[in-house]
Structures are given as C-alpha cells and as structure tokens.
Amino acid sequence: MKVLFAGGNGYTPEFSGGVQSSTHHLAEQLIEHGHEAAVLAALFGDGVFGFKARAKMKLLRQPAVIDSYPGYPVVRTWFPWEAATFAVDRLKPDVAVVQCHKSVPIGKALQAEGVPLVVYLRNVEFHELGGDLRELHSALYIANSEFTARTYKKEFGIEAAVIPPTINPAHYSTPTTGQFVTLINPYEEKGFELAVRIAGACREIPFLFVESWKLDDDHRARIEQTIAPLGNVVLESRTSDMKTVYG
C-alpha cells in the first residue's frame, strides 16, 4: 500500500515533536514491511532548509515541493490543504492518514481527490482541527488512547479504534541515574506551570526541563526568569538523542 500521512504542522527537520517522531516511526515500519510511506506537511521556510524549499517552489512555479530528507517523500507547502491535488498526483496514495492541525480542511481536500481517509486522533485540542470532524463523512478514525477515543465520542459521536503510538525501544531504553524529575516540553499546555509549582514545593529535589517544541528567544527567556529563583531547576536544549535525557 501507499500511505500518505498528512497534517497542517511542520515536519522534520523544520519541526519536531511527538507527532513527528511517531509518524516517522510509523513510516519506517510501513517501509520495512514492504509498503510505501509519504508525508504532506506545512512548510515553515526558515533557515537554509526552508530557504532552499522556498526557492525551489518559486523557480518551479509549483504549489508545493518534495524532498526525501527523512528517507521517504515529504510534500511541503504553506497551506497543505491547498496542495492535496499536487500530493495525490505525485504520490498516488491508496489511503491518507490525517492528524492534528487542520485535519478537517486537509481531510476534505483529500476526500475530494477520491483518497480513502483515516483520521488519527492524537490530542483533544479541538480548536486545532480547523472545523467539524463530522464533515468528513466517509472517514474512519483511530485514537492514540482510550481517553482520546472517549473524548471524541462524547464531543462528536465518533467511534475510534485505539492504536497507541509505537516506538523503537532501542532509541530510548537506557540505564538511568535517577538524578532528576524530568519535564519534556516546558509549554503551558504540557504542564509547565504545575511543574514549576511542584519544583518550588520540593526544593531539595533536582528538576530537569527539556525543550521539545522549539522555544523562541523570548519564550526561553521567560522560562529562565521563572525558574531562576527556584535554584533546583535546569533548562536543557532539545536533542535528538533522548537517551541522554532519560539517562
């Protein structure tokens, strides 16, 4: 099968997070089992990689550009739902798996191209969907947890099969010193304020906050200002080798 993973957020190397790492592992597993995998994602256009993508899109006068940075095709464009025709023409997917940001407009665009649709429900931030999932009339649904499935059932009346995210344990399993209480991704929606309160109440325990979603300079400065008076919290930059964090 040819499987297209589609979403309205960025993709490696321009953006990294749980959805991106999970999608990459799914793509690798599909390829390992003889299938083809590809991704449709938003182009951010930053840095050298982004500049080259923007230049290529402009020179070729295309609505999107394709690269194979992660080892399989990635279609990148400013607004992925506007490049559904381009992606389908180039990749000819048998099925599309739409997830997270702008799932509804991307899903509608892919369905209009006649592509069977699966929506992978990975969080409960309904505002990110870009519309009402019930507009995707022929879609099937999977969810990353029983909680996510129950929440969408209550909100939209959707039945979702639960498929937890898969990982390659070899990339993460490691002996640990037990030195820190660790928070990955110090954003408000990931529990930053609560973690700060806990660290403030447990001054004798070292805490490690690790960047995942990229922090801009102002955001990093606010975090550093918040944790500085505590004395027991360290902020560490993002890494692709999570064993160093878990260890």
C-alpha positions as CSV (number, residue, x, y, z in Angstrom):
1,M,0.0,0.0,0.0
2,K,0.9,3.7,-0.4
3,V,0.1,5.5,2.8
4,L,0.2,9.3,3.0
5,F,0.4,10.9,6.4
6,A,-1.0,14.5,6.3
7,G,-1.2,17.3,8.8
8,G,-1.1,21.1,9.0
9,N,2.0,21.4,11.1
10,G,5.7,21.2,10.1
11,Y,7.8,18.1,9.7
12,T,11.4,17.2,10.4
13,P,13.9,19.0,10.0
14,E,11.8,22.1,10.3
15,F,9.7,21.0,13.3
16,S,9.9,18.1,15.7
17,G,7.6,16.8,18.4
18,G,5.7,13.7,19.4
19,V,3.5,13.6,16.4
20,Q,6.5,14.0,14.0
21,S,8.6,11.3,15.8
22,S,5.6,8.9,15.9
23,T,4.8,9.5,12.3
24,H,8.4,8.9,11.3
25,H,8.4,5.6,13.2
26,L,5.2,4.5,11.5
27,A,6.6,5.4,8.1
28,E,9.7,3.3,8.8
29,Q,7.7,0.3,9.9
30,L,5.5,0.5,6.8
31,I,8.6,0.7,4.6
32,E,10.2,-2.2,6.5
33,H,7.1,-4.3,5.7
34,G,7.1,-3.6,2.0
35,H,4.7,-0.6,1.8
36,E,5.4,3.0,0.7
37,A,5.0,6.0,3.0
38,A,5.0,9.7,2.4
39,V,4.1,12.9,4.3
40,L,2.2,16.1,3.4
41,A,3.1,18.9,5.8
42,A,3.4,22.6,6.3
43,L,6.4,24.5,5.1
44,F,7.8,27.0,7.6
45,G,10.5,28.3,5.2
46,D,13.1,29.1,7.9
47,G,16.8,28.5,7.8
48,V,18.9,27.0,5.0
49,F,16.5,24.1,4.5
50,G,13.5,26.4,4.3
51,F,15.2,28.8,2.0
52,K,16.0,26.1,-0.5
53,A,12.5,24.8,-0.4
54,R,11.0,28.3,-1.0
55,A,13.4,28.9,-3.8
56,K,12.6,25.5,-5.4
57,M,8.9,26.1,-5.1
58,K,9.2,29.6,-6.7
59,L,11.5,28.5,-9.5
60,L,9.4,25.5,-10.5
61,R,6.2,27.5,-10.0
62,Q,4.6,24.7,-8.1
63,P,2.2,24.8,-5.2
64,A,4.5,22.6,-3.2
65,V,7.9,21.0,-3.1
66,I,9.0,17.4,-2.5
67,D,12.1,16.2,-0.7
68,S,13.2,12.9,0.8
69,Y,15.0,14.3,3.9
70,P,13.7,11.6,6.3
71,G,14.2,8.8,3.8
72,Y,10.8,8.9,2.1
73,P,8.9,11.6,0.2
74,V,7.7,14.7,2.1
75,V,5.5,17.2,0.3
76,R,5.8,20.7,1.9
77,T,3.7,23.8,1.2
78,W,2.4,26.8,3.0
79,F,-1.1,25.5,3.2
80,P,-1.2,21.7,2.9
81,W,-5.0,21.5,2.2
82,E,-4.3,23.7,-1.0
83,A,-1.8,21.1,-2.2
84,A,-3.9,18.0,-1.9
85,T,-4.2,17.7,-5.7
86,F,-0.4,18.1,-6.2
87,A,0.3,15.5,-3.5
88,V,-2.2,13.0,-4.8
89,D,-1.0,13.4,-8.4
90,R,2.7,12.9,-7.4
91,L,2.3,10.2,-4.7
92,K,-0.9,8.4,-5.7
93,P,-1.7,7.2,-2.2
94,D,-4.0,4.3,-1.5
95,V,-5.0,5.8,1.8
96,A,-4.4,9.1,3.7
97,V,-3.9,9.3,7.5
98,V,-4.8,12.8,8.6
99,Q,-3.7,14.0,12.0
100,C,-3.8,17.0,14.3
101,H,-3.5,20.5,12.9
102,K,-6.1,21.4,10.2
103,S,-7.4,17.8,9.9
104,V,-10.8,18.9,8.6
105,P,-9.7,21.1,5.6
106,I,-6.9,18.7,4.7
107,G,-9.2,15.7,5.0
108,K,-11.9,17.3,2.9
109,A,-9.4,18.2,0.2
110,L,-8.0,14.6,0.1
111,Q,-11.5,13.1,0.0
112,A,-12.4,15.4,-2.9
113,E,-9.5,13.7,-4.7
114,G,-11.0,10.3,-4.0
115,V,-8.5,9.2,-1.4
116,P,-9.8,6.9,1.4
117,L,-9.3,8.7,4.7
118,V,-8.3,7.7,8.2
119,V,-8.1,10.4,10.9
120,Y,-5.6,9.7,13.7
121,L,-6.8,11.5,16.8
122,R,-3.7,12.3,18.9
123,N,-4.9,15.1,21.2
124,V,-8.1,16.7,22.5
125,E,-7.3,20.3,21.3
126,F,-10.5,20.6,19.2
127,H,-9.6,24.1,18.0
128,E,-6.6,22.7,16.1
129,L,-8.9,20.6,13.8
130,G,-9.9,23.6,11.6
131,G,-13.6,22.5,11.5
132,D,-16.1,19.8,12.5
133,L,-14.9,16.3,12.0
134,R,-18.4,15.2,11.1
135,E,-17.9,17.0,7.8
136,L,-15.6,14.1,6.8
137,H,-18.4,11.8,6.0
138,S,-16.5,8.7,4.9
139,A,-13.6,8.9,7.3
140,L,-12.6,6.2,9.7
141,Y,-11.0,7.0,13.0
142,I,-8.2,5.8,15.2
143,A,-7.2,7.3,18.5
144,N,-3.9,7.2,20.5
145,S,-5.6,6.3,23.8
146,E,-8.9,5.2,25.4
147,F,-9.1,8.7,26.9
148,T,-8.8,10.4,23.5
149,A,-11.4,8.0,22.0
150,R,-13.9,8.6,24.8
151,T,-13.4,12.4,24.5
152,Y,-14.1,12.4,20.7
153,K,-17.0,10.0,21.2
154,K,-18.6,12.5,23.7
155,E,-17.9,15.6,21.6
156,F,-18.6,14.3,18.0
157,G,-20.2,10.9,18.4
158,I,-17.2,9.4,16.7
159,E,-16.2,5.8,17.2
160,A,-12.4,5.4,17.1
161,A,-10.3,2.3,17.3
162,V,-7.5,2.7,19.8
163,I,-3.9,2.3,18.4
164,P,-1.3,3.6,20.9
165,P,1.8,5.3,19.3
166,T,4.6,2.8,18.7
167,I,8.2,3.4,19.4
168,N,11.5,1.7,18.8
169,P,12.7,0.9,22.4
170,A,16.3,0.8,21.2
171,H,16.2,4.6,20.7
172,Y,15.1,5.3,24.3
173,S,15.8,2.4,26.7
174,T,18.8,3.2,28.9
175,P,20.1,2.9,32.4
176,T,19.2,5.9,34.5
177,T,20.9,7.7,37.4
178,G,17.5,8.8,38.8
179,Q,19.1,12.3,39.3
180,F,16.2,14.4,38.1
181,V,12.5,14.7,37.9
182,T,12.2,15.5,34.2
183,L,9.6,17.5,32.2
184,I,9.8,17.3,28.5
185,N,8.4,20.3,26.5
186,P,8.1,23.2,29.0
187,Y,5.0,24.7,27.5
188,E,1.9,25.8,29.4
189,E,-0.3,23.2,27.7
190,K,2.2,20.5,28.7
191,G,2.1,21.4,32.4
192,F,4.8,23.9,32.8
193,E,3.1,26.0,35.5
194,L,2.3,22.9,37.5
195,A,5.8,21.6,37.2
196,V,7.2,24.9,38.4
197,R,4.8,24.8,41.5
198,I,5.9,21.3,42.3
199,A,9.6,22.2,41.9
200,G,9.0,25.2,44.2
201,A,7.5,22.9,46.8
202,C,10.3,20.4,46.6
203,R,13.4,22.5,46.7
204,E,15.5,19.5,47.8
205,I,14.8,17.6,44.5
206,P,16.6,18.5,41.2
207,F,14.3,19.1,38.2
208,L,15.2,19.0,34.5
209,F,13.1,20.8,32.0
210,V,13.9,19.8,28.4
211,E,13.0,21.7,25.2
212,S,11.0,19.7,22.6
213,W,8.9,22.2,20.6
214,K,11.4,24.9,19.6
215,L,11.5,27.8,22.1
216,D,11.9,31.2,20.6
217,D,14.3,33.6,22.4
218,D,11.6,35.5,24.3
219,H,9.9,32.3,25.5
220,R,13.2,30.8,26.6
221,A,14.0,34.0,28.5
222,R,10.6,33.9,30.3
223,I,11.2,30.3,31.3
224,E,14.7,31.0,32.6
225,Q,13.4,34.0,34.5
226,T,10.6,31.9,36.1
227,I,12.9,29.0,37.2
228,A,15.9,31.1,38.3
229,P,14.7,31.9,41.8
230,L,14.0,28.2,42.5
231,G,17.6,27.1,42.3
232,N,16.7,23.4,41.7
233,V,15.6,23.5,38.0
234,V,17.8,23.2,35.0
235,L,16.6,24.0,31.4
236,E,18.2,22.0,28.7
237,S,18.0,22.4,24.9
238,R,16.3,20.0,22.6
239,T,18.1,16.9,21.5
240,S,17.6,14.0,19.0
241,D,19.2,11.6,21.4
242,M,16.7,11.2,24.2
243,K,18.8,8.5,25.9
244,T,20.9,11.4,27.2
245,V,17.8,12.9,28.9
246,Y,16.3,9.6,30.1
247,G,19.7,8.5,31.4
